[in-house]
Amino acid sequence: MSRIRTRLVAALGAATVTALALAGCASSDPLTGGAASETPASGTIVVGSQAYYSNEVIAEIYAQALEGAGFTVKRTFSIGQREAIIPSLQDGTIQLTPEYTGNLLQYFDKNTTVTASDDVYAALKKALPAGLAVLDKSSATDQDSYNVTAAFAQQHNLKTIGDLAGISPLVLGGAPELEQRPYGPSGLKDKYGVDVTFKGTADTTVDELVAGGIQVANVYSAEPDIKTKDLVTLEDPKGLFLASNVVPLVNASVSGEVADVINKVSAALTPEGLVALNVEVKVDQKSPKDAAKAWLSANKLG
């Protein structure tokens, strides 16, 4: 290792032993229901992603940036949600994945009260368990938001989440795990006094909203459908949703050279850039590989 970033030494050095120990004693892959996990070849960086196209294109950017810097990279994409990814990072099955500061903080600290971007990032670094670390956060955000159709917003004069209070029936749609999230039905009730029935809609959430099967949809803020399907994002003045910047989550054993490469990516990834990438992949049907390659070239990182 030719150089290690000074700011990572304290945070990552002590955790390296823990991470390696976890990797050595791991006996199962949470995604295969008990099959033995494979330890990556020495010197190989395994990049993982959630089962979400936007997360995958960021992971592909990470992978190509590392390959451009001379690293050997293995891709393990579409793993699932963080309930599956976190154990894979802890046992060393993967070393790097794109994450989101606010949601990741709530995963480790359900009682957190911070909401601002820098405060969330600082709290996240403290909340991470031994063996995990985050690199520099990006200015790009892709956070949860509650959306309604423009027609529904006009009918009920909706501007904020709190304006939903008293509307009945009100069905909230989103990924199945939303039902148990702090910002799901219980959070709506506690923060805004909004009562909803929950319906797990996953990939059909926006279609269900437009069709009228649900009245409120949990949609990521960088989702192109918000514009293309004429949706209205309800304001969140009470901070039900934490600021959620894109952030690289790593196994603490990664080297400073890896951090150097990925931090340059984070510095270049903007909110507008992420939306543009999502449009390319979802709307224009460009492959994550091609979209990532073009983005790296445009930002002089590849």
C-alpha positions as CSV (number, residue, x, y, z in Angstrom):
1,M,0.0,0.0,0.0
2,S,1.7,3.2,-1.1
3,R,-0.5,5.6,0.9
4,I,-3.4,5.6,3.3
5,R,-5.7,8.5,3.7
6,T,-4.9,10.0,7.2
7,R,-8.6,10.5,8.1
8,L,-9.3,6.8,7.5
9,V,-6.6,5.4,9.6
10,A,-8.2,6.0,13.0
11,A,-11.7,5.0,11.8
12,L,-10.7,2.0,9.8
13,G,-7.5,0.7,11.3
14,A,-8.9,-0.8,14.5
15,A,-11.9,-2.2,12.7
16,T,-9.8,-4.1,10.2
17,V,-9.0,-6.9,12.6
18,T,-12.7,-7.2,13.4
19,A,-13.7,-7.3,9.8
20,L,-11.2,-10.0,9.0
21,A,-12.3,-12.0,11.9
22,L,-15.9,-11.8,10.8
23,A,-14.9,-12.9,7.3
24,G,-13.0,-15.8,8.6
25,C,-15.9,-17.2,10.7
26,A,-18.7,-16.5,8.3
27,S,-20.5,-19.7,7.3
28,S,-23.4,-18.7,5.3
29,D,-24.7,-16.3,2.6
30,P,-27.9,-14.6,3.7
31,L,-29.2,-14.6,0.1
32,T,-28.8,-18.4,-0.4
33,G,-30.3,-19.6,2.8
34,G,-27.2,-21.2,4.2
35,A,-24.8,-21.9,1.4
36,A,-21.2,-21.3,2.3
37,S,-20.0,-17.8,1.4
38,E,-17.0,-17.3,-0.8
39,T,-14.0,-15.2,0.3
40,P,-13.0,-13.0,-2.6
41,A,-9.6,-13.6,-4.1
42,S,-6.8,-11.5,-2.6
43,G,-6.6,-8.1,-4.1
44,T,-10.1,-8.3,-5.6
45,I,-12.6,-5.6,-4.7
46,V,-16.2,-7.0,-4.7
47,V,-18.7,-4.3,-5.4
48,G,-22.4,-5.0,-4.5
49,S,-25.7,-3.3,-5.2
50,Q,-29.2,-3.3,-4.0
51,A,-31.9,-4.7,-6.3
52,Y,-32.7,-1.2,-7.6
53,Y,-31.6,0.2,-11.0
54,S,-30.4,3.5,-9.6
55,N,-28.2,1.8,-7.0
56,E,-26.8,-0.5,-9.6
57,V,-25.7,2.2,-11.9
58,I,-23.8,3.9,-9.0
59,A,-22.3,0.6,-8.2
60,E,-21.2,0.2,-11.8
61,I,-19.6,3.6,-11.7
62,Y,-17.7,2.5,-8.6
63,A,-16.6,-0.7,-10.3
64,Q,-15.4,1.0,-13.5
65,A,-13.6,3.8,-11.6
66,L,-11.7,1.2,-9.6
67,E,-10.9,-0.9,-12.8
68,G,-9.6,2.3,-14.4
69,A,-7.3,2.8,-11.4
70,G,-5.9,-0.7,-11.9
71,F,-7.9,-2.7,-9.4
72,T,-9.4,-6.1,-10.1
73,V,-13.2,-5.9,-9.5
74,K,-15.9,-8.4,-9.1
75,R,-19.5,-7.3,-9.4
76,T,-22.3,-8.8,-7.2
77,F,-25.3,-6.7,-8.1
78,S,-29.0,-6.9,-7.3
79,I,-28.4,-8.5,-3.9
80,G,-31.5,-7.2,-2.3
81,Q,-32.1,-4.6,0.4
82,R,-29.8,-3.6,3.2
83,E,-31.0,-6.5,5.4
84,A,-29.1,-8.7,3.0
85,I,-26.3,-6.4,2.1
86,I,-25.1,-5.4,5.6
87,P,-24.3,-9.0,6.6
88,S,-22.4,-9.5,3.3
89,L,-20.3,-6.4,4.0
90,Q,-19.6,-7.5,7.5
91,D,-18.5,-11.0,6.6
92,G,-16.3,-9.8,3.7
93,T,-18.4,-11.3,0.9
94,I,-18.5,-7.8,-0.6
95,Q,-16.3,-4.8,0.2
96,L,-18.2,-1.8,-1.2
97,T,-21.7,-0.7,-2.0
98,P,-23.6,2.5,-2.6
99,E,-25.8,3.5,0.3
100,Y,-27.9,6.5,1.4
101,T,-27.1,8.3,4.6
102,G,-30.5,8.9,6.2
103,N,-32.0,5.5,5.6
104,L,-28.8,3.8,6.6
105,L,-28.7,5.8,9.8
106,Q,-32.2,4.8,10.7
107,Y,-31.3,1.2,10.0
108,F,-28.8,1.3,12.8
109,D,-30.4,3.9,15.0
110,K,-34.2,3.9,14.8
111,N,-34.5,6.7,17.4
112,T,-32.3,9.2,15.7
113,T,-33.6,12.8,15.7
114,V,-31.2,14.4,13.2
115,T,-32.5,15.4,9.8
116,A,-30.0,17.8,8.1
117,S,-27.5,16.4,5.7
118,D,-24.2,17.0,7.6
119,D,-25.8,16.0,10.9
120,V,-27.0,12.8,9.5
121,Y,-23.6,12.0,8.0
122,A,-21.9,12.7,11.4
123,A,-24.4,10.6,13.3
124,L,-24.1,7.7,10.8
125,K,-20.3,7.5,11.2
126,K,-20.9,7.1,15.0
127,A,-23.7,4.6,14.6
128,L,-21.9,2.2,12.3
129,P,-20.9,-1.1,13.9
130,A,-17.3,-2.3,14.0
131,G,-16.1,-3.6,10.7
132,L,-18.0,-1.0,8.6
133,A,-17.2,2.5,7.5
134,V,-18.4,5.2,5.1
135,L,-16.4,7.2,2.7
136,D,-17.2,10.8,1.6
137,K,-20.9,11.5,1.0
138,S,-22.0,12.8,-2.3
139,S,-24.2,15.9,-2.8
140,A,-26.5,13.6,-4.8
141,T,-29.7,12.5,-3.0
142,D,-32.1,9.7,-3.6
143,Q,-34.3,9.7,-0.6
144,D,-37.8,8.5,0.2
145,S,-40.6,10.9,-0.5
146,Y,-44.4,10.8,-0.5
147,N,-46.1,11.5,-3.8
148,V,-49.6,11.9,-5.0
149,T,-51.0,12.5,-8.5
150,A,-51.4,16.1,-9.6
151,A,-55.2,15.6,-9.8
152,F,-55.3,14.2,-6.2
153,A,-53.2,17.1,-5.0
154,Q,-55.5,19.7,-6.7
155,Q,-58.7,17.9,-5.5
156,H,-57.6,18.1,-1.8
157,N,-55.4,21.2,-2.0
158,L,-52.3,19.2,-0.9
159,K,-48.9,20.7,-0.5
160,T,-47.4,19.0,2.6
161,I,-47.6,15.5,4.1
162,G,-49.7,17.0,6.9
163,D,-52.4,18.0,4.5
164,L,-53.3,14.3,4.1
165,A,-54.7,14.2,7.6
166,G,-58.4,13.5,7.6
167,I,-58.6,12.2,4.1
168,S,-60.2,8.7,4.1
169,P,-59.8,6.2,2.7
170,L,-56.1,6.7,2.2
171,V,-53.9,3.8,1.0
172,L,-50.1,4.1,1.1
173,G,-48.1,2.1,-1.4
174,G,-44.4,1.2,-1.4
175,A,-41.9,-1.6,-1.0
176,P,-43.1,-4.2,1.5
177,E,-40.4,-3.3,4.1
178,L,-41.8,0.3,4.2
179,E,-44.6,-1.0,6.5
180,Q,-42.0,-1.4,9.3
181,R,-39.8,1.6,8.6
182,P,-39.9,4.6,11.0
183,Y,-41.1,6.8,8.2
184,G,-43.9,4.4,7.2
185,P,-47.4,4.2,8.5
186,S,-46.4,4.6,12.1
187,G,-44.2,7.7,11.3
188,L,-47.0,9.3,9.3
189,K,-49.3,8.9,12.3
190,D,-46.8,10.1,14.9
191,K,-45.4,13.0,13.0
192,Y,-48.4,14.2,11.0
193,G,-51.5,12.5,12.4
194,V,-52.1,10.8,9.1
195,D,-53.9,7.5,9.1
196,V,-53.2,5.1,6.2
197,T,-53.8,1.6,5.1
198,F,-50.6,0.0,3.8
199,K,-50.3,-1.9,0.5
200,G,-47.0,-3.5,-0.6
201,T,-46.6,-2.5,-4.2
202,A,-42.8,-2.6,-4.9
203,D,-42.1,-2.2,-8.6
204,T,-45.7,-1.3,-9.4
205,T,-46.0,1.6,-7.0
206,V,-46.2,4.4,-9.5
207,D,-48.5,2.4,-11.8
208,E,-50.8,1.7,-8.8
209,L,-50.8,5.4,-7.9
210,V,-51.7,6.5,-11.4
211,A,-54.4,3.9,-11.7
212,G,-55.9,4.9,-8.4
213,G,-55.2,1.7,-6.5
214,I,-53.3,3.7,-3.9
215,Q,-53.5,7.4,-3.1
216,V,-50.0,8.0,-1.7
217,A,-46.8,6.5,-3.1
218,N,-43.4,6.2,-1.5
219,V,-41.0,7.1,-4.4
220,Y,-37.3,7.9,-4.4
221,S,-36.7,11.5,-5.0
222,A,-34.4,10.9,-8.1
223,E,-37.0,8.7,-9.8
224,P,-37.8,10.0,-13.3
225,D,-41.5,9.0,-12.9
226,I,-42.1,12.0,-10.7
227,K,-41.7,14.2,-13.7
228,T,-42.8,11.9,-16.5
229,K,-46.0,10.8,-14.7
230,D,-47.0,14.2,-13.4
231,L,-46.6,13.4,-9.7
232,V,-46.5,15.9,-6.8
233,T,-44.0,15.4,-4.1
234,L,-45.5,16.5,-0.8
235,E,-43.3,18.7,1.4
236,D,-42.0,17.3,4.6
237,P,-41.6,20.3,7.0
238,K,-41.4,18.1,10.2
239,G,-38.5,15.9,8.9
240,L,-40.2,12.5,8.6
241,F,-37.6,11.6,6.1
242,L,-33.9,12.1,6.9
243,A,-31.6,13.7,4.4
244,S,-30.3,10.8,2.4
245,N,-27.1,11.5,0.4
246,V,-25.5,8.8,-1.7
247,V,-22.6,7.5,0.3
248,P,-20.1,4.6,-0.2
249,L,-20.4,2.0,2.5
250,V,-17.4,-0.2,2.9
251,N,-15.9,-3.2,4.8
252,A,-13.4,-1.4,7.0
253,S,-10.5,-3.4,5.6
254,V,-10.5,-1.5,2.3
255,S,-7.3,0.4,1.5
256,G,-6.8,4.1,1.3
257,E,-6.2,3.8,-2.4
258,V,-9.7,2.5,-2.9
259,A,-11.1,5.4,-0.8
260,D,-9.1,7.9,-3.0
261,V,-10.8,6.6,-6.1
262,I,-14.3,6.4,-4.8
263,N,-14.2,9.7,-3.0
264,K,-13.5,11.4,-6.4
265,V,-16.6,9.8,-7.7
266,S,-18.6,11.1,-4.8
267,A,-17.3,14.6,-5.3
268,A,-18.5,14.6,-8.9
269,L,-21.9,13.0,-8.4
270,T,-24.5,15.7,-8.2
271,P,-28.3,15.5,-7.7
272,E,-28.9,16.5,-11.3
273,G,-26.3,14.0,-12.5
274,L,-28.0,11.2,-10.6
275,V,-31.4,12.1,-12.1
276,A,-29.9,12.2,-15.6
277,L,-28.3,8.7,-15.0
278,N,-31.7,7.4,-13.9
279,V,-33.4,8.8,-17.0
280,E,-30.7,7.1,-19.2
281,V,-31.2,3.7,-17.6
282,K,-34.9,3.6,-16.9
283,V,-36.4,5.8,-19.7
284,D,-33.8,5.6,-22.4
285,Q,-33.1,1.9,-21.6
286,K,-29.3,2.4,-21.7
287,S,-27.4,-0.3,-19.8
288,P,-25.9,0.6,-16.4
289,K,-22.5,-0.3,-17.9
290,D,-22.8,2.1,-20.8
291,A,-24.4,4.9,-18.7
292,A,-21.6,4.5,-16.1
293,K,-18.9,4.6,-18.8
294,A,-20.3,7.8,-20.3
295,W,-20.6,9.5,-16.9
296,L,-17.1,8.7,-16.0
297,S,-15.8,10.0,-19.3
298,A,-17.9,13.2,-19.0
299,N,-16.5,13.8,-15.5
300,K,-12.9,13.0,-16.6
301,L,-12.8,10.1,-14.2
302,G,-12.5,7.3,-16.7
